[in-house]
Amino acid sequence: MNDCPNRSYENEFYIVGFALSSRAQNELFFGILIIYLMALLGNLTIIFLVCMVPKLHTPMYFFLCNLAVVDVTTTTSSIPKLLAIILTQDHRISFPFCLTQMFFFILCADGEIFILTSMAYDRYVAICNPLQYHIIMSKNVYIIMAASSWTVGALNSLLHTLLTCVLQFCYSHDINNFLCDLNSVISISTTDITGRKAFIFSEVFIITILQFLLTIISYIFIFLAILKIRSSAGRMKAFSSCTSHLITVILFYGPLTFLYVKPESEDSKEQDMLLSMLYLVVVPMLNPLVYSLRNKEVWWALLSVTKHLKANG
């Protein structure tokens, strides 16, 4: 980075963020703050309940707990800095902090994709092969699945972070986003990133598209198995057991797919940031609501913990 001609080395970037009026900035600050606090409260509650209530010590809730950890990490690695920028109007971010933010962003994105796929496989086994469920989805198996999701995500994130360290940024340090995501950072580099973009594209196909297809295939088999159930009550019970996960999959992949599939243009930068905001802040807030509002076991666990705390208080 320090070999740039006619430019002194600067150990910081500039987060451009949203171009809004002062009133709109204030509204944005309080809106993001409220959603962020709701996301934290909801996901931390899910983590607490799954850890404390033995009835929730099942593969499905174990993966849900991991998903909640991903959501907490995702929002906390990016939103507090954005709130500080809006509040202080200081758009500077140090290079090490930017790389740290990028690392956790990639880690959480990859981790969520693999965990959602693991959850789809869990529902597939539960509905299509219920008699073998506890044998196939043993404790060792689902722990290995979750650990593999985090490990692959961490290694991939570390690889991209280290590759970004060697890039040069001679003429621009302005990141046209509200956080240091991979595409925004490498797009302002003066180093030739043609090979890097091809590598990222192949990774997107292997990690994102392939995992999404595996999830869809799982649900095709699930729906075919549900249609074979003779009683309508049995079909509804089987379908309701995977509805929450299916909604979560749609919430995650929906904006993500639209963000990367639509044509790229300078006029769409604000739209890109809004879509990024959607799956970085809004989706983590909605995930706990989706699982709690549609799940009697979560409500039962919450009520039992509340009664226990009141009795001991």
C-alpha positions as CSV (number, residue, x, y, z in Angstrom):
1,M,0.0,0.0,0.0
2,N,2.9,2.4,0.7
3,D,4.3,2.2,-2.9
4,C,1.6,4.5,-4.4
5,P,3.1,7.2,-6.6
6,N,2.2,10.9,-5.8
7,R,0.2,9.9,-2.7
8,S,1.3,9.6,0.9
9,Y,0.2,6.5,2.7
10,E,-2.9,6.9,4.8
11,N,-3.9,4.3,7.4
12,E,-7.6,5.1,7.2
13,F,-10.6,5.0,5.0
14,Y,-13.6,7.2,4.7
15,I,-17.1,5.7,5.0
16,V,-19.3,7.7,2.6
17,G,-22.6,6.4,4.0
18,F,-26.0,7.9,3.2
19,A,-26.3,11.4,1.7
20,L,-29.2,12.8,3.7
21,S,-30.3,16.1,5.3
22,S,-29.7,16.7,9.0
23,R,-33.3,15.8,9.9
24,A,-33.2,12.7,7.8
25,Q,-29.9,11.7,9.4
26,N,-31.5,12.1,12.9
27,E,-34.5,9.9,11.8
28,L,-32.1,7.4,10.3
29,F,-30.1,7.3,13.6
30,F,-33.0,6.6,15.8
31,G,-34.6,4.2,13.4
32,I,-31.4,2.1,13.1
33,L,-30.8,2.3,16.9
34,I,-34.3,1.0,17.7
35,I,-34.1,-1.9,15.2
36,Y,-30.5,-2.7,16.4
37,L,-31.6,-2.9,20.0
38,M,-34.6,-5.0,19.1
39,A,-32.4,-7.4,17.1
40,L,-30.0,-7.6,20.1
41,L,-32.8,-8.3,22.6
42,G,-34.6,-10.9,20.4
43,N,-31.4,-12.8,19.5
44,L,-29.9,-12.7,23.0
45,T,-33.2,-14.0,24.3
46,I,-33.2,-16.9,21.9
47,I,-29.6,-17.7,22.9
48,F,-30.4,-17.5,26.6
49,L,-33.5,-19.7,26.3
50,V,-31.8,-22.4,24.2
51,C,-28.9,-22.6,26.7
52,M,-31.0,-22.6,29.8
53,V,-34.1,-24.7,28.9
54,P,-33.4,-28.4,28.6
55,K,-36.5,-28.9,26.4
56,L,-34.9,-26.8,23.7
57,H,-31.7,-28.9,23.6
58,T,-32.5,-30.3,20.2
59,P,-30.8,-30.0,16.8
60,M,-33.3,-27.5,15.5
61,Y,-32.9,-25.1,18.5
62,F,-29.1,-25.7,18.6
63,F,-28.9,-24.4,15.0
64,L,-31.3,-21.6,15.9
65,C,-29.0,-20.6,18.7
66,N,-26.1,-20.5,16.2
67,L,-28.2,-18.4,13.9
68,A,-28.9,-16.0,16.7
69,V,-25.1,-15.7,17.4
70,V,-24.5,-14.9,13.8
71,D,-27.2,-12.2,13.8
72,V,-25.8,-10.6,17.0
73,T,-22.2,-10.7,15.6
74,T,-23.4,-9.3,12.2
75,T,-25.2,-6.3,13.6
76,T,-22.6,-5.5,16.3
77,S,-19.7,-5.6,13.9
78,S,-21.2,-2.9,11.7
79,I,-24.1,-1.0,13.2
80,P,-22.4,0.7,16.2
81,K,-19.8,2.3,13.9
82,L,-22.6,3.5,11.5
83,L,-24.5,5.0,14.4
84,A,-21.3,6.8,15.5
85,I,-20.7,8.1,12.0
86,I,-24.3,9.5,11.8
87,L,-24.0,11.0,15.3
88,T,-20.6,12.6,15.1
89,Q,-20.3,13.0,11.3
90,D,-16.8,11.6,11.6
91,H,-16.7,9.2,8.6
92,R,-13.1,8.0,9.2
93,I,-12.4,4.4,9.9
94,S,-8.9,3.0,10.5
95,F,-7.5,0.4,8.1
96,P,-7.2,-2.3,10.8
97,F,-10.8,-1.6,12.0
98,C,-12.0,-1.8,8.4
99,L,-10.3,-5.2,7.9
100,T,-11.8,-6.4,11.2
101,Q,-15.3,-5.3,10.1
102,M,-14.8,-7.0,6.8
103,F,-13.6,-10.2,8.5
104,F,-16.7,-10.5,10.7
105,F,-19.0,-9.5,7.8
106,I,-17.7,-12.4,5.6
107,L,-17.6,-14.8,8.5
108,C,-21.2,-14.1,9.4
109,A,-22.5,-14.2,5.8
110,D,-20.8,-17.6,5.2
111,G,-21.8,-18.9,8.6
112,E,-25.4,-18.0,8.1
113,I,-25.6,-19.6,4.7
114,F,-24.1,-22.9,6.0
115,I,-26.3,-22.9,9.1
116,L,-29.4,-22.3,7.1
117,T,-28.5,-25.3,4.9
118,S,-27.9,-27.4,8.1
119,M,-31.3,-26.4,9.4
120,A,-32.9,-27.4,6.0
121,Y,-31.2,-30.8,6.3
122,D,-32.4,-31.2,9.9
123,R,-36.0,-30.5,8.8
124,Y,-35.6,-32.9,5.8
125,V,-34.5,-35.8,8.1
126,A,-37.2,-34.9,10.7
127,I,-40.1,-35.1,8.1
128,C,-38.8,-37.5,5.5
129,N,-37.1,-40.0,7.8
130,P,-38.6,-39.4,11.3
131,L,-37.9,-42.9,12.6
132,Q,-34.2,-42.5,12.0
133,Y,-34.1,-38.8,13.1
134,H,-32.4,-39.2,16.5
135,I,-29.9,-41.7,15.0
136,I,-29.0,-39.5,12.0
137,M,-29.1,-36.2,13.8
138,S,-27.1,-37.3,16.9
139,K,-25.5,-34.7,19.1
140,N,-22.0,-35.3,17.6
141,V,-23.4,-34.9,14.1
142,Y,-25.2,-31.5,14.6
143,I,-22.3,-30.1,16.7
144,I,-19.8,-31.1,13.8
145,M,-22.2,-29.5,11.3
146,A,-22.3,-26.2,13.2
147,A,-18.6,-26.2,13.9
148,S,-17.8,-26.8,10.3
149,S,-20.1,-23.9,9.3
150,W,-18.1,-21.5,11.6
151,T,-14.7,-23.0,10.6
152,V,-15.3,-22.7,6.8
153,G,-16.6,-19.2,7.3
154,A,-13.6,-18.2,9.4
155,L,-11.0,-19.6,7.0
156,N,-12.7,-18.0,4.0
157,S,-13.0,-14.7,5.8
158,L,-9.4,-14.8,6.9
159,L,-8.3,-15.6,3.4
160,H,-10.1,-12.6,1.9
161,T,-8.9,-10.3,4.8
162,L,-5.3,-11.3,4.2
163,L,-5.6,-10.8,0.4
164,T,-7.0,-7.3,1.0
165,C,-4.0,-6.4,3.2
166,V,-1.7,-6.5,0.2
167,L,-3.9,-4.3,-2.0
168,Q,-2.9,-0.7,-2.8
169,F,-5.2,2.3,-2.5
170,C,-3.4,5.1,-4.2
171,Y,-6.1,7.5,-5.4
172,S,-9.2,6.9,-3.3
173,H,-10.0,5.9,0.3
174,D,-13.7,6.6,0.0
175,I,-15.8,3.5,0.6
176,N,-19.2,4.1,-1.1
177,N,-21.1,2.1,1.6
178,F,-22.0,2.3,5.2
179,L,-19.5,-0.5,6.2
180,C,-16.3,-2.1,5.0
181,D,-17.7,-5.0,2.9
182,L,-15.4,-6.9,0.5
183,N,-16.8,-5.5,-2.8
184,S,-16.8,-1.9,-1.6
185,V,-13.2,-2.1,-0.4
186,I,-11.6,-3.9,-3.3
187,S,-13.5,-1.7,-5.9
188,I,-11.4,1.4,-4.9
189,S,-8.0,-0.5,-5.0
190,T,-5.5,0.5,-7.7
191,T,-4.2,-3.1,-7.7
192,D,-5.3,-5.3,-10.6
193,I,-8.2,-7.3,-9.1
194,T,-9.4,-9.1,-12.2
195,G,-8.3,-12.5,-10.8
196,R,-9.7,-11.6,-7.4
197,K,-13.1,-10.9,-8.9
198,A,-13.1,-14.2,-10.7
199,F,-12.2,-15.9,-7.4
200,I,-15.0,-14.1,-5.6
201,F,-17.5,-15.0,-8.3
202,S,-16.6,-18.7,-8.2
203,E,-16.9,-18.6,-4.4
204,V,-20.3,-17.0,-4.6
205,F,-21.4,-19.8,-6.8
206,I,-20.0,-22.6,-4.6
207,I,-21.0,-21.1,-1.2
208,T,-24.2,-19.1,-1.9
209,I,-25.8,-20.6,-5.0
210,L,-24.9,-24.2,-4.2
211,Q,-26.0,-24.0,-0.6
212,F,-29.3,-22.3,-1.7
213,L,-29.9,-25.1,-4.2
214,L,-29.3,-27.7,-1.5
215,T,-31.8,-25.9,0.7
216,I,-34.4,-25.8,-2.1
217,I,-33.8,-29.5,-2.9
218,S,-34.3,-30.4,0.7
219,Y,-37.7,-28.5,0.7
220,I,-38.8,-30.2,-2.5
221,F,-38.4,-33.6,-0.8
222,I,-40.0,-32.2,2.4
223,F,-43.1,-31.0,0.5
224,L,-43.4,-34.3,-1.4
225,A,-43.3,-36.1,1.9
226,I,-45.9,-33.8,3.4
227,L,-48.2,-34.4,0.5
228,K,-48.1,-38.1,1.2
229,I,-49.4,-37.7,4.7
230,R,-53.1,-38.7,4.6
231,S,-54.5,-36.6,7.5
232,S,-54.8,-32.8,7.0
233,A,-53.9,-32.3,10.7
234,G,-50.7,-34.3,10.1
235,R,-49.8,-32.3,7.0
236,M,-50.3,-29.0,8.8
237,K,-48.2,-30.2,11.8
238,A,-45.4,-31.3,9.5
239,F,-45.5,-28.1,7.4
240,S,-45.6,-25.8,10.5
241,S,-42.5,-27.5,11.8
242,C,-40.4,-26.1,8.9
243,T,-42.4,-22.9,8.1
244,S,-40.3,-20.6,10.4
245,H,-37.0,-21.8,8.8
246,L,-38.5,-21.4,5.3
247,I,-39.4,-17.8,6.1
248,T,-35.9,-17.1,7.4
249,V,-34.4,-18.5,4.2
250,I,-36.6,-16.2,2.1
251,L,-35.7,-13.2,4.3
252,F,-32.0,-13.9,4.0
253,Y,-31.7,-14.9,0.3
254,G,-34.3,-12.5,-1.0
255,P,-32.5,-9.1,-0.6
256,L,-29.1,-10.8,-1.0
257,T,-30.1,-12.3,-4.4
258,F,-31.6,-9.1,-5.6
259,L,-28.5,-7.1,-4.6
260,Y,-26.1,-9.3,-6.6
261,V,-28.4,-10.2,-9.6
262,K,-29.6,-6.7,-10.5
263,P,-27.5,-4.6,-12.9
264,E,-24.8,-2.4,-11.3
265,S,-24.8,1.3,-11.8
266,E,-23.8,4.5,-10.0
267,D,-27.4,5.5,-9.5
268,S,-28.1,2.2,-7.6
269,K,-25.5,2.8,-4.8
270,E,-28.1,4.1,-2.4
271,Q,-30.4,1.2,-3.3
272,D,-27.5,-1.2,-2.7
273,M,-26.9,0.3,0.7
274,L,-30.6,0.0,1.6
275,L,-30.7,-3.6,0.6
276,S,-27.5,-4.2,2.6
277,M,-29.2,-2.5,5.6
278,L,-32.2,-4.8,5.1
279,Y,-30.3,-8.1,5.5
280,L,-27.8,-6.7,8.0
281,V,-30.3,-5.1,10.4
282,V,-33.9,-5.8,9.6
283,V,-33.5,-9.6,9.0
284,P,-31.6,-10.2,12.3
285,M,-34.5,-8.3,14.0
286,L,-37.2,-10.4,12.3
287,N,-35.6,-13.8,12.8
288,P,-36.3,-14.1,16.5
289,L,-39.9,-12.8,15.9
290,V,-40.4,-15.5,13.2
291,Y,-39.3,-18.3,15.4
292,S,-41.0,-17.0,18.6
293,L,-44.4,-15.9,17.2
294,R,-44.9,-19.2,15.4
295,N,-43.4,-21.5,18.0
296,K,-45.2,-22.6,21.1
297,E,-42.1,-24.2,22.6
298,V,-40.2,-20.9,22.6
299,W,-43.2,-19.2,24.3
300,W,-43.4,-22.1,26.8
301,A,-39.6,-21.8,27.5
302,L,-39.9,-18.0,27.9
303,L,-42.8,-18.3,30.4
304,S,-41.2,-21.1,32.4
305,V,-37.9,-19.1,32.7
306,T,-39.9,-16.0,33.7
307,K,-41.8,-17.9,36.4
308,H,-38.6,-19.4,37.7
309,L,-36.9,-16.0,37.9
310,K,-40.0,-14.5,39.7
311,A,-40.1,-17.4,42.2
312,N,-36.4,-17.0,43.0
313,G,-36.6,-13.3,43.1
